[in-house]
């Protein structure tokens, strides 16, 4: 087996996309990150890590990383390939904050990483990927959805910050730049649900794959919860994405939050696979982050 590195999202996708598409929903994060790097290379602050592990002509494993975020792994059944990948990552970027990957791929990588570095891993979040191909809109929710515009920027900055603090306990980088990326990039956007003439909930999208898009973040202020606004805006956004030509939508949930897992299923999302987000214990502390 050999590890092959790439300097651009376009080169990586040319080699890895066919393999990744065999599990497009499960691999939505590496596909989406690589596509974003392909379309917007100027937005990268540090050199990304893009690699495949190949056995002859066959791609056995693939990974992407935009430092200092976690390494993101694609689906693989080869522990040997993950061992080769771990050795290559060690030469590229140290310290490594952690890894995100489908269960059990992330755990397999962590075992290989510990053998190389002595670092152990702890699970910082247990997640689940859901997929939707048909929306079941919630009934009886007052209000209507619309796409966010430039005049909503200050509100979105507040809500993105509130979402990240609640979900991850810290802010992942510059919130203003993150919001601007959702407003300016063709593969991202935010929709708002309004009731009584004011925004009451938001849902963003990004992570375009060849056939799908990833939904998130979804946020409703604490004092506005319990009215179905989050379900309504997620359903509205998901339908908009399907109407625009996406064949499916997907999203990540925190398995520690049974409410959100239930809500998404009521509007048509079905579970696909579990994902482990692992942090390496001796890695230099860095802000936790949502999917890149």
C-alpha positions in Angstrom: 0.0 0.0 0.0 1.1 3.6 -0.6 -0.1 6.9 0.7 -0.7 9.5 -2.0 -0.9 13.2 -1.0 -2.5 16.0 -2.9 -2.2 19.8 -2.8 -5.6 20.8 -4.1 -9.2 19.7 -3.6 -9.5 19.2 -7.4 -6.6 16.8 -7.6 -7.9 14.9 -4.5 -11.4 14.5 -6.0 -10.1 13.4 -9.3 -8.4 10.4 -7.6 -10.8 9.7 -4.7 -14.3 10.8 -5.7 -15.3 7.5 -7.3 -14.3 5.6 -4.1 -16.1 8.2 -1.9 -19.3 8.0 -3.9 -19.7 4.3 -3.1 -20.8 5.7 0.3 -21.8 9.2 -0.6 -23.9 9.9 2.4 -21.5 8.5 4.9 -18.6 10.3 3.1 -20.5 13.6 2.8 -18.0 15.5 5.0 -14.8 14.6 3.2 -16.6 15.1 -0.1 -18.0 18.5 0.9 -14.7 19.7 2.4 -12.7 18.7 -0.8 -15.3 20.3 -3.0 -15.1 23.6 -1.0 -11.3 23.5 -1.3 -11.7 23.0 -5.0 -14.1 25.9 -5.5 -12.6 28.3 -2.9 -8.8 27.6 -2.5 -8.2 31.2 -1.5 -10.1 30.8 1.7 -7.6 28.3 3.1 -5.5 29.8 5.9 -3.2 26.7 6.4 -2.2 24.0 3.9 -4.9 21.3 4.0 -4.1 17.6 4.3 -5.6 15.5 1.4 -4.6 11.9 1.0 -5.6 8.5 -0.3 -4.2 5.1 0.5 -3.9 2.9 -2.6 -3.3 -0.7 -3.3 -2.4 -0.8 -6.9 -5.2 0.9 -8.8 -7.6 0.6 -5.9 -8.3 3.5 -3.4 -8.5 1.8 0.1 -8.9 4.8 2.3 -9.1 8.6 2.1 -8.8 11.5 4.6 -9.0 15.3 4.6 -8.1 17.9 7.1 -8.1 21.7 7.3 -5.8 22.4 10.2 -6.3 22.9 13.1 -9.6 21.0 12.7 -9.8 17.3 13.2 -8.8 14.8 10.6 -11.9 13.5 8.7 -11.9 9.9 7.6 -13.9 8.3 4.8 -15.5 4.8 5.0 -13.0 2.0 4.8 -12.8 -1.7 5.9 -9.0 -1.7 5.8 -7.2 -1.3 9.2 -3.9 -1.6 7.4 -4.7 1.4 5.2 -5.6 3.4 8.3 -2.2 2.5 9.8 -0.5 3.8 6.7 -2.6 6.9 6.8 -1.7 7.5 10.5 2.0 7.3 9.8 1.7 9.8 6.9 -0.4 12.2 9.0 2.3 12.2 11.7 4.8 13.5 9.2 2.4 16.2 7.9 0.9 17.8 11.0 1.6 17.6 14.7 0.0 17.9 17.1 -3.2 16.4 15.8 -6.3 17.6 17.7 -8.4 14.5 16.9 -10.3 12.6 14.3 -13.8 12.3 13.0 -15.0 9.2 11.2 -17.7 6.6 10.8 -17.9 3.9 13.4 -15.6 1.9 13.7 -13.2 3.7 11.3 -12.4 6.5 13.7 -11.6 4.1 16.5 -9.4 2.0 14.3 -7.4 5.1 13.3 -7.1 6.1 17.0 -5.6 2.7 17.8 -3.0 3.1 15.0 -2.3 6.7 16.2 -1.8 5.6 19.8 0.7 2.9 18.6 2.7 5.6 16.8 2.5 8.4 19.2 1.5 7.1 22.6 -1.5 9.5 22.6 -4.8 8.0 23.7 -8.2 9.1 22.5 -11.4 10.1 24.3 -14.8 10.5 22.6 -15.8 14.1 22.6 -19.1 13.5 20.8 -21.1 10.6 19.5 -23.0 11.6 16.4 -25.3 10.1 13.8 -25.7 10.9 10.1 -29.3 11.1 8.8 -30.5 11.2 5.2 -33.6 12.7 3.7 -35.0 12.2 0.2 -38.6 13.2 0.8 -39.8 15.9 3.2 -42.7 15.4 5.6 -43.5 19.0 6.5 -44.7 19.6 10.0 -48.3 20.8 10.3 -49.6 23.8 12.3 -46.4 25.8 12.7 -47.1 29.5 12.3 -44.9 31.6 10.0 -43.0 31.1 6.8 -39.4 30.5 5.7 -37.2 32.7 3.6 -33.5 32.9 2.6 -31.3 35.1 4.8 -29.9 38.2 3.2 -27.2 40.8 3.9 -29.5 42.6 6.3 -29.6 39.5 8.6 -25.8 39.4 9.1 -25.7 40.7 12.7 -28.5 38.4 13.7 -26.7 35.4 12.1 -23.4 36.3 13.9 -25.3 36.2 17.2 -27.1 33.0 16.4 -24.0 31.2 15.0 -22.1 32.1 18.2 -25.0 30.9 20.4 -25.2 27.7 18.5 -21.5 26.9 18.7 -21.3 27.7 22.4 -24.3 25.5 23.2 -23.3 22.6 20.9 -19.5 22.6 21.4 -18.8 24.7 24.5 -16.5 27.1 22.6 -16.3 29.2 19.4 -14.6 27.6 16.4 -12.5 30.4 14.9 -13.9 33.7 13.6 -17.7 33.7 13.7 -17.9 36.7 11.4 -15.8 35.0 8.7 -17.9 31.8 9.2 -21.2 33.7 8.7 -19.8 35.6 5.7 -18.8 32.3 4.1 -22.4 31.1 4.4 -23.6 34.4 2.8 -21.0 34.5 0.0 -20.3 31.0 -1.1 -22.4 29.3 -3.8 -22.4 26.0 -1.9 -23.6 27.5 1.4 -26.5 29.5 2.7 -28.9 30.2 5.5 -32.7 30.2 5.7 -34.8 31.8 8.4 -38.2 31.0 9.8 -40.3 34.1 10.6 -43.3 34.4 12.7 -45.1 37.6 13.6 -42.7 39.6 11.4 -39.5 38.5 13.1 -37.0 35.7 12.7 -37.5 32.9 15.2 -35.2 30.0 13.9 -32.5 29.4 11.4 -31.0 26.5 9.4 -27.9 26.6 7.3 -26.6 24.3 4.5 -23.3 23.5 2.9 -21.1 20.5 2.2 -22.2 20.0 -1.4 -21.5 16.5 -2.7 -22.3 15.4 -6.3 -25.8 14.5 -5.4 -26.5 16.0 -2.0 -26.0 18.7 0.6 -25.5 18.9 4.3 -27.9 20.8 6.6 -26.5 22.7 9.6 -26.3 24.5 11.8 -29.9 24.5 13.0 -30.7 26.9 15.8 -33.7 28.3 17.7 -33.1 30.7 20.6 -34.0 29.2 24.0 -37.0 31.4 24.6 -38.5 30.5 21.2 -38.3 26.8 21.5 -41.3 24.4 21.8 -43.3 25.9 18.9 -42.0 23.7 16.1 -39.9 26.5 14.5 -36.8 24.3 14.2 -38.7 21.5 12.5 -40.4 24.0 10.2 -37.2 25.7 9.0 -35.3 22.4 8.6 -38.2 21.0 6.5 -38.4 24.2 4.5 -34.7 24.3 3.8 -34.6 20.6 3.0 -37.4 21.0 0.5 -35.7 24.0 -1.1 -32.5 21.9 -1.6 -34.4 19.0 -3.1 -36.2 21.5 -5.4 -32.9 23.0 -6.5 -31.8 19.6 -7.8 -30.2 17.9 -4.8 -31.2 14.2 -4.6 -30.8 14.0 -0.9 -30.0 16.1 2.2 -28.1 14.9 5.2 -27.3 16.1 8.7 -25.4 15.3 11.8 -27.0 14.9 15.2 -25.6 14.6 18.7 -26.7 11.3 20.1 -26.8 12.9 23.5 -29.8 15.0 22.4 -32.7 12.7 21.9 -35.1 15.6 21.2 -33.3 16.7 18.0 -32.9 13.1 16.8 -36.6 12.6 17.2 -37.5 15.9 15.5 -35.5 15.2 12.4 -37.0 11.8 11.9 -40.5 13.2 12.1 -39.8 15.4 9.0 -38.3 12.6 6.9 -34.7 12.0 8.0 -33.6 8.4 8.4 -30.5 7.2 10.2 -27.6 6.0 8.0 -24.6 5.5 10.3 -23.0 6.5 13.6 -19.9 8.8 13.7 -17.3 9.1 16.4 -15.6 12.4 17.1 -12.4 11.7 19.0 -9.9 14.0 20.7 -6.3 12.9 21.4 -5.5 13.5 25.0 -2.0 14.9 24.7 -2.8 17.1 21.7 -2.4 20.8 22.2 -5.7 22.3 23.2 -7.6 23.9 20.4 -11.2 25.0 20.0 -13.7 22.3 19.2 -15.4 22.6 15.9 -18.5 21.6 14.0 -18.2 19.8 10.6 -15.7 21.9 8.5 
